[in-house]
Amino acid sequence: MAEGIVKFITYILILQRKKLPSKPPPNLVSVPRVLFCTGVPPTTGRLLTDDASPSLCCTYKPYKLETTKHIQYNSTTHCTTLQTAVMANVSAKSPFNSNCLDGKVALVTGGGSGICYAITQQLLSHGCSTAVIIGRRLNFLRSSAAALSKATGKRVLYQQCDVRDAESCWEAVQFTIKQCGKLDILVNGAAGNFLAEAKNLKPKGFKTVMEIDTIGTYNMCYAAYKYLAESKGCVINISATLQYGATWYQVHASAAKSAVDSMTRTLALEWGIDGVRVNGIAPGPIADTPGMAKLAPGIDGKVVQDMIAEGIPIGRLGRGFDIGMAAVFLSCEGSGGFITGDILVVDGGEWLYKPPMIEREMVADLSRSVEKKSRDMRPDSSKDGRIRSKL
């Protein structure tokens, strides 16, 4: 999710660092559509116009911007108007039976807000008799538990817990067993993140994210293993797509989530014989979540969402509902019973995205042109004895 937000912030910072020229660059007067190139050295900005002819533009330091921008110059101020995609109006109707998780008990770290709140709601809506949400802010947990209970009509308990502390995790699991008598589903969603350049990120900050995301996930798995083995239950570790390649200013979170993914596969290998399935979910950018707000501070939420949606092949941001459905799928024996050690990416294709080098309408004509030129190429013996291709 953070990768899409970083792409947006990149654009904002570019505009702040270098004012637009008093007149639009000559090659853009008649070419309102441009592509920001990826893979450009961090000291030079480059634009590709529709005819794919490169031209140097104002110097800036782009981060990782991989999205097509439609730029239109105003005749007086030359400011830019961004024509962005609008989120699709997608219905939120579950394909699962409402009792597919009948009678199960779920323990969700970070269940008081954001993605994990949505996961908790969907687990309850699909048959879980009780959910226990844990986190560090007691008042916040209390209000979230009340809201979840009201929305689903199910029993929702809460327990204060810092996942970095193994003893605190043990107490949370024991609370669940004491109150519910068993544990069927463990969702590890507690996480910490922020934007930081590696050169400015102090070891303490790096350590904190590793402790919350990675150590916290292991602490919970370790504390819950015995009871999950008894119930033949499952674990869902919430991951990310930041580490699929590299993401600017996310060295801490990328390292932490890489470790979580490795842990997911290893625990699946070791615990499968005990009937415990361990999987992960890697969400993409999810609208209206604290993670979005934290990584794009001071920027209008609607603007952020529209901008990020441009870099998602499906054309919209994800919803908490999307991640909740993934969790139900993996938790239900009927759908996920033969799945373990897998990381389910739910991001609308965002991590795969790269801007097209040419417009879709131009592909066929360009392909024919290139094919003709390639057929006309022939080897040519030069005087120096080398073989060259010659048109």
TIZAMI-767052 format. One line per 2 residues: number of its first residue (from 1); their letters; for each residue x, y, z of N, C-alpha, C. Coordinates in steps of 0.02 Angstrom, whole numbers, plus 50000, padded with zeros to 5 digits. Last residue first. Example, Ala and Ser with C-alpha at 12.3 -4.5 7.8 and 13.67 -1.06 7.14 Angstrom:
<atoms>
2	SA	50642,49888,50354,50684,49947,50357,50645,50002,50394  50660,49716,50390,50615,49775,50390,50660,49835,50390
</atoms>
This chain:
<atoms>
391	LK	51010,49948,47846,50944,49955,47818,50948,49965,47742  51124,49830,47909,51114,49890,47868,51044,49890,47841
389	SR	51230,49771,48033,51164,49770,48004,51153,49835,47967  51398,49712,48003,51351,49760,48030,51283,49751,47998
387	IR	51544,49630,48041,51478,49622,48010,51430,49671,48044  51713,49683,48002,51657,49671,48048,51592,49666,48010
385	GD	51811,49716,47913,51798,49645,47924,51741,49631,47972  51829,49843,47875,51869,49821,47932,51854,49749,47951
383	KS	51738,49860,47774,51808,49854,47756,51850,49829,47814  51594,49755,47808,51629,49818,47803,51703,49806,47788
381	SD	51459,49671,47752,51530,49662,47766,51566,49728,47756  51305,49670,47824,51345,49707,47777,51419,49700,47796
379	PR	51145,49588,47837,51216,49595,47857,51256,49631,47803  50994,49684,47838,51035,49631,47810,51107,49641,47833
377	MD	50824,49732,47861,50892,49732,47886,50930,49673,47857  50694,49719,47825,50737,49752,47777,50811,49752,47800
375	RS	50633,49667,47937,50641,49623,47879,50689,49653,47827  50630,49778,48019,50672,49721,48038,50684,49674,47980
373	KK	50537,49861,47954,50607,49881,47959,50653,49823,47975  50420,49784,47972,50445,49798,47904,50519,49817,47906
371	EV	50408,49787,48111,50416,49723,48077,50445,49733,48007  50386,49922,48135,50448,49891,48159,50461,49825,48124
369	SR	50259,49935,48076,50316,49975,48052,50382,49944,48073  50181,49850,48153,50189,49837,48081,50250,49874,48053
367	SL	50191,49914,48277,50216,49846,48269,50228,49830,48196  50127,50035,48253,50198,50035,48268,50228,49966,48258
365	DA	49995,49991,48233,50031,50025,48180,50106,50024,48191  49968,49930,48360,49963,49892,48298,50003,49924,48242
363	VM	49988,50037,48456,50026,49974,48457,50026,49939,48390  49913,50151,48470,49970,50153,48424,50005,50086,48415
361	ER	49818,50134,48566,49795,50142,48498,49852,50140,48446  49894,50133,48684,49864,50071,48659,49845,50075,48586
359	EI	50045,50228,48676,49974,50223,48686,49946,50159,48655  50199,50164,48745,50160,50195,48691,50086,50186,48707
357	MP	50241,50115,48864,50287,50158,48827,50252,50195,48770  50137,50113,49008,50150,50091,48940,50196,50140,48904
355	PK	50206,50102,49173,50170,50140,49122,50186,50114,49053  50179,49957,49270,50227,50003,49241,50192,50039,49184
353	YL	50125,49854,49405,50113,49908,49357,50176,49943,49334  50128,49759,49501,50151,49739,49434,50156,49798,49387
351	WE	50069,49813,49610,50141,49803,49613,50171,49782,49546  49932,49818,49570,49971,49879,49579,50047,49867,49579
349	GG	49835,49723,49553,49890,49723,49506,49938,49781,49515  49749,49732,49659,49725,49755,49594,49779,49757,49541
347	DV	49796,49671,49773,49816,49741,49761,49793,49767,49693  49829,49549,49859,49764,49579,49845,49776,49654,49834
345	VL	49916,49400,49860,49921,49471,49844,49853,49498,49824  49944,49283,49977,49892,49304,49930,49896,49379,49919
343	ID	50066,49174,49998,50053,49245,50011,50005,49269,49958  50062,49010,50072,50052,49054,50015,50042,49126,50039
341	GT	50061,48911,50166,50126,48936,50144,50121,48985,50086  49918,48823,50105,49962,48843,50160,50030,48863,50132
339	IF	49766,48758,50062,49813,48812,50047,49853,48827,50110  49660,48677,50080,49719,48646,50050,49771,48698,50031
337	GG	49559,48760,50132,49583,48702,50170,49645,48668,50143  49494,48868,50079,49566,48873,50091,49596,48814,50126
335	SG	49360,48828,50061,49396,48863,50007,49471,48863,50017  49320,48754,50171,49292,48738,50106,49329,48770,50048
333	EC	49378,48813,50280,49403,48748,50258,49380,48731,50188  49418,48984,50284,49366,48934,50275,49395,48869,50248
331	SL	49526,49070,50279,49506,49041,50344,49458,48983,50336  49538,49117,50150,49592,49077,50178,49572,49042,50242
329	FV	49413,49184,50136,49433,49132,50089,49486,49087,50119  49425,49282,50237,49373,49230,50241,49391,49171,50197
327	AA	49530,49357,50182,49538,49323,50247,49486,49269,50256  49472,49406,50067,49531,49363,50061,49541,49324,50126
325	MG	49372,49486,50123,49353,49427,50083,49411,49379,50075  49453,49585,50182,49411,49541,50224,49389,49479,50187
323	ID	49503,49646,50070,49549,49609,50113,49511,49562,50159  49384,49703,50022,49423,49658,49980,49471,49615,50021
321	FG	49343,49786,50128,49302,49728,50110,49342,49678,50068  49429,49891,50120,49438,49844,50175,49400,49780,50162
319	RG	49470,49906,49946,49428,49921,50004,49445,49872,50060  49591,49979,49832,49557,49924,49866,49514,49950,49922
317	LR	49565,50098,49700,49597,50076,49761,49557,50017,49790  49559,50059,49523,49531,50086,49585,49573,50064,49643
315	GI	49608,49994,49409,49582,50062,49404,49549,50090,49466  49676,49880,49383,49604,49874,49391,49570,49942,49393
313	PI	49811,49931,49383,49778,49907,49322,49703,49901,49327  49854,50078,49460,49827,50012,49475,49789,49987,49413
311	GE	49890,50210,49448,49943,50160,49443,49919,50089,49459  49777,50283,49472,49804,50283,49405,49857,50229,49394
309	AI	49757,50277,49608,49717,50233,49566,49743,50229,49495  49832,50382,49656,49859,50314,49662,49822,50266,49617
307	MD	49745,50490,49627,49812,50487,49598,49839,50415,49600  49631,50462,49704,49626,50468,49631,49694,50460,49597
305	QV	49687,50463,49834,49656,50402,49807,49651,50405,49731  49730,50596,49848,49777,50540,49854,49748,50478,49819
303	VK	49608,50663,49837,49661,50675,49788,49710,50618,49788  49545,50617,49952,49516,50603,49887,49568,50612,49831
301	GD	49627,50669,50057,49620,50597,50045,49593,50579,49977  49744,50798,50042,49674,50779,50038,49666,50705,50018
299	IG	49881,50789,50150,49858,50790,50081,49787,50764,50079  49935,50773,50277,49919,50840,50254,49894,50846,50183
297	PA	50029,50627,50241,50005,50676,50288,49990,50744,50256  50029,50489,50190,50017,50547,50148,49990,50603,50192
295	LK	50046,50391,50283,50097,50396,50232,50086,50454,50184  49932,50404,50363,49998,50411,50393,50052,50424,50341
293	AM	49825,50377,50277,49831,50443,50307,49901,50456,50334  49849,50243,50246,49848,50293,50193,49859,50363,50221
291	GP	49836,50186,50373,49898,50180,50337,49904,50231,50281  49703,50205,50408,49755,50245,50441,49821,50242,50405
289	TD	49601,50210,50257,49633,50174,50312,49686,50218,50344  49537,50242,50133,49508,50261,50198,49536,50219,50255
287	AI	49587,50108,50023,49557,50174,50036,49533,50181,50108  49738,50030,50007,49670,50022,50030,49642,50089,50052
285	PG	49857,49967,49898,49830,50028,49928,49756,50020,49945  49863,49789,49935,49886,49848,49899,49860,49910,49933
283	PA	49910,49661,50052,49863,49710,50025,49899,49763,49983  49945,49503,50060,49983,49564,50045,49936,49615,50013
281	IG	49925,49379,50179,49889,49423,50132,49932,49485,50123  49979,49209,50209,49985,49282,50215,49939,49317,50165
279	NV	49959,49061,50312,49960,49098,50249,49969,49173,50262  49961,48906,50380,49989,48973,50389,49995,49006,50321
277	RV	49869,48779,50465,49886,48813,50402,49910,48884,50416  49895,48642,50561,49891,48715,50564,49913,48743,50497
275	GD	49915,48506,50572,49850,48530,50549,49840,48604,50551  50039,48464,50597,49995,48471,50656,49926,48498,50637
273	IG	50100,48473,50477,50090,48406,50503,50044,48406,50565  50116,48612,50465,50066,48577,50425,50050,48508,50452
271	WE	50221,48670,50530,50159,48659,50568,50105,48623,50529  50328,48683,50439,50336,48647,50502,50271,48628,50536
269	LA	50273,48755,50330,50309,48692,50320,50312,48651,50384  50222,48867,50392,50177,48822,50354,50209,48754,50344
267	LT	50338,48923,50440,50290,48897,50488,50240,48850,50453  50396,48960,50317,50430,48913,50361,50382,48882,50411
265	RT	50304,49053,50264,50319,48991,50227,50351,48939,50273  50307,49153,50364,50244,49121,50344,50258,49054,50310
263	MS	50440,49194,50362,50413,49160,50421,50349,49122,50404  50441,49259,50240,50483,49200,50250,50459,49160,50310
261	DV	50353,49364,50270,50337,49316,50216,50377,49252,50223  50426,49430,50371,50360,49400,50386,50341,49349,50333
259	AS	50536,49475,50299,50545,49426,50352,50479,49392,50370  50473,49567,50218,50509,49512,50188,50518,49456,50239
257	KA	50428,49656,50315,50379,49615,50280,50411,49558,50242  50552,49713,50357,50507,49680,50404,50458,49633,50370
255	AS	50602,49770,50239,50639,49718,50273,50594,49678,50320  50500,49864,50216,50515,49812,50166,50553,49754,50198
253	AH	50509,49947,50328,50448,49907,50317,50460,49851,50267  50641,49999,50307,50621,49966,50369,50561,49920,50359
251	VQ	50641,50057,50180,50689,50004,50195,50669,49965,50257  50565,50151,50111,50530,50099,50149,50577,50042,50166
249	YW	50608,50242,50016,50595,50265,50084,50557,50215,50128  50549,50156,49872,50583,50214,49902,50560,50227,49973
247	TA	50558,49983,49858,50515,50041,49864,50553,50097,49900  50588,49843,49750,50611,49891,49800,50565,49951,49800
245	GY	50531,49685,49739,50573,49732,49704,50603,49779,49755  50428,49675,49849,50429,49642,49784,50467,49687,49735
243	QL	50412,49745,49965,50474,49707,49957,50478,49669,49891  50284,49796,49962,50341,49842,49960,50405,49806,49941
241	TA	50171,49727,49981,50205,49715,49917,50267,49759,49910  50139,49641,50138,50137,49699,50094,50170,49680,50028
239	SI	50045,49553,50262,50109,49572,50234,50102,49636,50193  49974,49473,50394,49964,49529,50347,50033,49555,50326
237	NI	49949,49304,50411,49996,49359,50425,49987,49413,50372  49843,49194,50482,49848,49239,50425,49893,49297,50445
235	VC	49829,49025,50530,49860,49090,50543,49859,49130,50477  49708,48906,50591,49749,48937,50539,49775,49005,50562
233	GK	49677,48746,50674,49661,48813,50652,49709,48840,50600  49653,48631,50749,49670,48627,50677,49653,48693,50643
231	SE	49642,48648,50883,49581,48661,50844,49591,48650,50769  49771,48616,50925,49714,48580,50954,49652,48588,50911
229	AL	49846,48709,50857,49856,48638,50841,49798,48597,50868  49805,48824,50921,49789,48816,50850,49797,48743,50829
227	YK	49863,48802,51044,49790,48803,51039,49766,48797,50967  50001,48807,51016,49971,48749,51051,49896,48745,51040
225	YA	50018,48938,50955,50028,48874,50919,49992,48815,50952  50015,49061,51017,49951,49030,50997,49958,48960,50969
223	AY	50145,49102,51042,50098,49097,51098,50035,49058,51080  50196,49102,50910,50225,49059,50961,50176,49048,51019
221	CM	50120,49202,50851,50118,49133,50825,50142,49084,50878  50159,49313,50928,50089,49290,50928,50084,49218,50903
219	NY	50296,49321,50898,50273,49315,50968,50202,49288,50971  50295,49340,50758,50320,49277,50787,50296,49267,50858
217	TG	50239,49469,50752,50206,49413,50718,50230,49346,50748  50336,49541,50824,50268,49537,50848,50229,49479,50817
215	IT	50447,49530,50741,50449,49498,50807,50378,49490,50835  50386,49602,50627,50416,49535,50624,50416,49499,50691
213	DI	50318,49723,50672,50296,49682,50615,50321,49610,50620  50385,49770,50789,50312,49767,50784,50290,49716,50731
211	EM	50522,49755,50759,50494,49725,50819,50418,49718,50814  50538,49829,50642,50553,49757,50642,50521,49722,50702
209	VT	50507,49956,50693,50464,49926,50642,50476,49850,50638  50614,49971,50785,50545,49974,50807,50498,49941,50758
207	KF	50729,49969,50705,50717,49915,50753,50644,49913,50775  50718,50091,50639,50718,50028,50601,50700,49970,50647
205	GK	50729,50176,50748,50668,50176,50708,50662,50112,50668  50859,50146,50792,50803,50136,50837,50737,50133,50799
203	PK	50941,50184,50685,50932,50113,50701,50873,50099,50747  50861,50317,50593,50903,50294,50648,50890,50220,50662
201	LN	50864,50370,50434,50827,50325,50478,50873,50298,50532  50937,50438,50343,50912,50476,50400,50874,50433,50451
199	KA	50965,50348,50245,51022,50385,50275,51001,50424,50337  50838,50306,50205,50881,50260,50242,50937,50298,50278
197	EA	50703,50415,50231,50762,50399,50192,50808,50356,50235  50538,50366,50270,50604,50387,50295,50658,50368,50245
195	LF	50370,50356,50318,50417,50370,50264,50483,50394,50294  50314,50218,50418,50320,50289,50406,50369,50297,50349
193	NG	50238,50092,50522,50268,50115,50460,50268,50192,50457  50193,49939,50601,50215,50008,50607,50249,50030,50542
191	AA	50058,49828,50642,50114,49850,50601,50131,49922,50615  49956,49687,50665,49988,49745,50697,50050,49764,50657
189	GN	49904,49571,50614,49901,49631,50572,49931,49693,50603  49878,49411,50612,49931,49456,50635,49934,49517,50590
187	VL	49750,49314,50664,49768,49362,50612,49819,49410,50641  49703,49151,50693,49746,49205,50718,49764,49249,50659
185	ID	49569,49049,50731,49598,49092,50680,49640,49147,50713  49535,48973,50845,49534,48943,50778,49572,48983,50725
183	LK	49542,48931,51011,49564,48981,50962,49570,48946,50894  49438,48913,51160,49477,48889,51103,49500,48947,51060
181	GC	49371,48974,51264,49383,48903,51268,49424,48874,51211  49345,49108,51285,49312,49073,51229,49322,48998,51228
179	QK	49413,49156,51396,49347,49184,51380,49308,49141,51330  49532,49082,51396,49491,49085,51457,49420,49108,51441
177	IT	49581,49108,51269,49564,49039,51288,49518,49039,51349  49603,49247,51278,49558,49219,51228,49535,49149,51247
175	FQ	49698,49253,51380,49634,49287,51388,49582,49258,51340  49802,49187,51316,49771,49157,51375,49703,49188,51390
173	VA	49834,49283,51219,49810,49217,51198,49774,49182,51257  49875,49387,51302,49819,49397,51256,49790,49331,51233
171	EW	49986,49331,51367,49927,49349,51406,49866,49359,51362  50073,49320,51257,50051,49260,51293,49987,49274,51333
169	CS	50094,49455,51231,50061,49412,51182,50034,49349,51213  50162,49492,51346,50099,49524,51331,50059,49483,51280
167	EA	50278,49417,51330,50234,49403,51386,50165,49433,51375  50337,49476,51218,50314,49407,51214,50265,49390,51271
165	DR	50310,49629,51149,50324,49597,51214,50295,49526,51214  50262,49676,51033,50335,49673,51040,50356,49635,51102
163	VD	50127,49689,51047,50152,49627,51017,50227,49621,51019  50045,49736,51184,50100,49760,51142,50134,49700,51113
161	CQ	49874,49749,51223,49932,49706,51209,49982,49743,51167  49715,49737,51295,49773,49779,51282,49834,49735,51275
159	QY	49579,49662,51218,49632,49655,51268,49690,49699,51248  49406,49628,51190,49467,49665,51176,49516,49657,51234
157	LV	49272,49545,51101,49311,49560,51161,49374,49597,51141  49116,49528,51037,49182,49555,51021,49215,49575,51087
155	RK	48986,49432,50974,49026,49447,51033,49096,49469,51013  48879,49507,50848,48920,49453,50877,48959,49478,50938
153	GT	48817,49599,50771,48776,49562,50819,48813,49506,50853  48885,49681,50684,48879,49609,50667,48832,49570,50712
151	AK	48881,49810,50733,48875,49799,50661,48860,49727,50643  48902,49796,50870,48840,49825,50846,48828,49809,50773
149	SL	49031,49744,50870,48976,49705,50898,48909,49730,50873  49102,49851,50815,49100,49787,50780,49042,49744,50805
147	AA	49082,49949,50914,49059,49960,50846,49053,49895,50807  49145,49890,51025,49074,49907,51028,49045,49916,50958
145	AS	49275,49883,50977,49240,49822,50995,49165,49834,50997  49304,50019,50966,49303,49977,50906,49265,49913,50919
143	SR	49303,50060,51100,49254,50088,51053,49248,50046,50990  49410,49982,51150,49343,49979,51180,49290,50004,51131
141	LF	49520,50022,51076,49495,49954,51070,49424,49948,51096  49533,50153,51125,49519,50142,51055,49490,50072,51043
139	NL	49567,50128,51257,49505,50164,51242,49483,50153,51170  49693,50060,51239,49635,50028,51270,49569,50062,51253
137	RR	49808,50035,51123,49765,50090,51147,49698,50062,51173  49873,49921,51075,49902,49957,51132,49855,50009,51162
135	GI	49774,49772,51044,49815,49829,51023,49839,49865,51085  49656,49650,50983,49706,49673,51031,49748,49729,51000
133	IV	49499,49571,50984,49544,49618,50952,49593,49644,51004  49419,49423,50961,49457,49460,51011,49505,49506,50974
131	AT	49259,49368,50918,49323,49395,50895,49354,49432,50953  49146,49231,50905,49180,49281,50945,49244,49304,50910
129	SC	49093,49154,50804,49051,49170,50862,49080,49226,50903  49095,49175,50631,49134,49172,50692,49090,49193,50751
127	GH	49011,49198,50517,48998,49143,50563,49040,49139,50625  49034,49308,50439,49032,49243,50406,49034,49185,50456
125	SL	49048,49418,50518,48990,49416,50473,48982,49348,50438  49172,49393,50576,49112,49389,50617,49049,49381,50573
123	LQ	49253,49415,50465,49255,49351,50499,49193,49341,50542  49221,49549,50438,49201,49497,50390,49204,49428,50422
121	QT	49274,49615,50550,49203,49622,50534,49180,49566,50488  49410,49584,50538,49372,49561,50596,49297,49562,50581
119	IA	49440,49653,50420,49447,49580,50423,49405,49552,50480  49419,49784,50462,49377,49756,50409,49380,49680,50408
117	YC	49521,49793,50556,49452,49803,50577,49405,49772,50527  49630,49778,50472,49614,49724,50519,49545,49731,50551
115	IG	49630,49899,50400,49621,49835,50366,49599,49780,50414  49571,50009,50529,49598,49996,50463,49581,49928,50434
113	SG	49568,49946,50700,49564,49997,50648,49587,49970,50581  49577,49843,50792,49537,49901,50809,49530,49953,50755
111	GG	49662,49739,50766,49593,49734,50744,49549,49793,50759  49792,49716,50798,49778,49776,50759,49706,49778,50735
109	TV	49765,49542,50792,49807,49597,50816,49796,49657,50769  49632,49442,50828,49658,49486,50777,49700,49541,50808
107	LA	49566,49284,50840,49606,49333,50877,49643,49376,50826  49410,49200,50830,49466,49234,50797,49500,49282,50844
105	VK	49324,49049,50830,49348,49105,50871,49410,49134,50838  49178,48979,50749,49250,48988,50758,49265,49050,50800
103	GD	49043,48961,50719,49068,48943,50785,49141,48954,50797  49062,48953,50546,49016,48944,50602,49051,48921,50666
101	LC	49105,49004,50428,49153,49001,50484,49116,48989,50550  48995,49007,50347,49051,48965,50326,49106,48959,50380
99	NS	48875,49074,50357,48894,49030,50412,48954,48986,50396  48851,49144,50243,48860,49182,50304,48880,49140,50364
97	NF	48947,49093,50102,48890,49083,50147,48903,49118,50213  49024,49216,49993,49027,49160,50040,48962,49154,50080
95	PS	49029,49328,49918,49010,49266,49882,49006,49206,49929  48964,49484,49976,49006,49426,49987,48982,49365,49947
93	KA	48965,49636,49896,48924,49579,49915,48967,49517,49920  48982,49781,49858,49017,49743,49910,48972,49687,49935
91	SV	49003,49845,49693,48960,49820,49746,48999,49777,49794  49094,49985,49645,49092,49912,49648,49048,49890,49706
89	NA	49121,50105,49550,49069,50092,49599,49057,50017,49602  49294,50144,49536,49234,50111,49511,49185,50100,49567
87	MV	49366,50303,49557,49356,50235,49583,49290,50207,49557  49426,50384,49414,49378,50384,49469,49368,50312,49492
85	AT	49585,50447,49364,49533,50396,49362,49488,50401,49423  49616,50621,49330,49630,50556,49360,49570,50510,49357
83	QL	49694,50746,49266,49632,50710,49250,49643,50638,49273  49757,50885,49340,49766,50814,49333,49699,50780,49322
81	TT	49818,51031,49282,49756,50999,49301,49764,50924,49289  49943,51147,49331,49922,51084,49300,49856,51060,49326
79	CH	49967,51318,49280,49965,51265,49330,49937,51202,49297  49975,51431,49202,50014,51372,49182,50017,51319,49237
77	TT	49900,51543,49216,49943,51523,49272,49989,51465,49256  49841,51560,49089,49866,51617,49127,49915,51596,49181
75	SN	49805,51441,49027,49833,51495,48985,49862,51552,49026  49861,51290,49101,49813,51344,49102,49844,51405,49067
73	YQ	49904,51138,49025,49926,51204,49048,49870,51254,49045  49884,50976,49078,49854,51028,49037,49873,51096,49065
71	IH	49931,50809,49079,49947,50877,49102,49919,50928,49052  49906,50657,49143,49880,50699,49090,49888,50772,49112
69	KT	50022,50534,49182,49990,50595,49203,49966,50633,49142  50048,50366,49225,50036,50414,49171,49998,50474,49199
67	TE	50170,50313,49341,50101,50321,49322,50094,50375,49269  50276,50293,49435,50264,50247,49380,50192,50253,49356
65	LK	50400,50358,49527,50337,50376,49497,50326,50334,49435  50490,50367,49651,50474,50311,49608,50404,50322,49579
63	YP	50558,50516,49646,50563,50457,49688,50547,50398,49644  50661,50638,49565,50601,50597,49569,50611,50538,49616
61	KY	50724,50783,49585,50742,50716,49609,50680,50674,49616  50753,50887,49442,50722,50872,49506,50744,50803,49526
59	TC	50764,51003,49312,50800,50956,49355,50762,50948,49421  50647,51005,49178,50678,51037,49236,50709,50984,49281
57	CL	50692,50888,49048,50647,50939,49076,50683,50970,49135  50745,50821,48896,50761,50839,48965,50715,50894,48988
55	SP	50654,50704,48803,50677,50773,48809,50690,50788,48882  50629,50572,48684,50647,50596,48751,50669,50668,48751
53	SA	50489,50531,48594,50554,50564,48588,50573,50594,48655  50364,50470,48585,50418,50433,48617,50487,50465,48606
51	DD	50260,50543,48549,50297,50513,48494,50360,50478,48519  50213,50591,48671,50175,50538,48637,50214,50505,48581
49	TL	50367,50611,48767,50305,50635,48737,50272,50578,48700  50440,50583,48919,50431,50554,48852,50365,50580,48825
47	LR	50555,50670,49020,50487,50661,48997,50488,50628,48929  50654,50663,49164,50649,50655,49092,50576,50642,49074
45	GT	50763,50733,49283,50695,50716,49264,50692,50710,49189  50901,50679,49378,50876,50706,49315,50804,50685,49303
43	TP	50948,50616,49486,50963,50687,49482,50933,50719,49421  50925,50477,49486,50891,50519,49536,50907,50592,49533
41	PV	50896,50414,49320,50942,50430,49375,50911,50481,49422  50745,50323,49291,50785,50382,49275,50833,50395,49333
39	GT	50655,50222,49307,50724,50203,49298,50769,50262,49281  50519,50285,49208,50546,50252,49267,50618,50235,49253
37	CF	50456,50440,49147,50494,50378,49138,50514,50350,49206  50297,50499,49131,50356,50504,49172,50393,50438,49167
35	LV	50227,50549,48981,50240,50493,49025,50302,50508,49066  50098,50664,48931,50168,50644,48939,50172,50584,48985
33	RP	49995,50760,48829,50002,50698,48866,50074,50677,48871  49988,50872,48748,49965,50878,48817,49976,50816,48859
31	VS	50075,50943,48637,50074,50873,48661,50053,50874,48734  50095,51069,48600,50046,51031,48560,50041,50959,48582
29	VL	50184,51104,48703,50129,51148,48684,50075,51110,48647  50293,51028,48727,50232,51008,48761,50172,51051,48742
27	NP	50403,51079,48668,50381,51014,48644,50318,50989,48678  50422,51201,48740,50399,51200,48670,50372,51133,48648
25	PP	50356,51207,48907,50409,51187,48862,50383,51180,48791  50250,51349,48944,50260,51277,48939,50317,51261,48892
23	KS	50320,51486,49032,50288,51460,48973,50299,51385,48969  50372,51489,49157,50323,51541,49140,50286,51523,49076
21	PL	50379,51319,49224,50406,51376,49187,50351,51426,49170  50338,51274,49392,50327,51266,49321,50353,51328,49284
19	KK	50464,51256,49516,50405,51289,49491,50399,51277,49416  50518,51122,49603,50533,51160,49542,50469,51191,49516
17	RQ	50470,51070,49722,50541,51084,49715,50557,51129,49655  50334,51050,49705,50356,51097,49756,50429,51116,49746
15	LI	50327,50955,49606,50298,51020,49592,50322,51072,49642  50388,50850,49675,50417,50874,49613,50392,50945,49598
13	LI	50298,50826,49777,50363,50855,49794,50398,50882,49732  50192,50769,49704,50181,50831,49742,50248,50865,49755
11	YT	50252,50653,49655,50228,50704,49609,50220,50771,49644  50280,50584,49775,50332,50601,49728,50311,50659,49683
9	IF	50156,50554,49823,50195,50605,49858,50252,50629,49813  50123,50450,49734,50086,50513,49735,50126,50569,49766
7	KV	50216,50350,49766,50212,50375,49697,50176,50443,49695  50184,50326,49899,50248,50357,49884,50248,50386,49813
5	IG	50065,50259,49881,50063,50325,49912,50128,50362,49897  50107,50139,49824,50064,50183,49786,50062,50253,49814
3	EA	50183,50090,49932,50215,50105,49869,50173,50152,49827  50098,50061,50038,50140,50121,50042,50170,50139,49976
1	M	50041,49940,50000,50000,50000,50000,50043,50063,50000
</atoms>
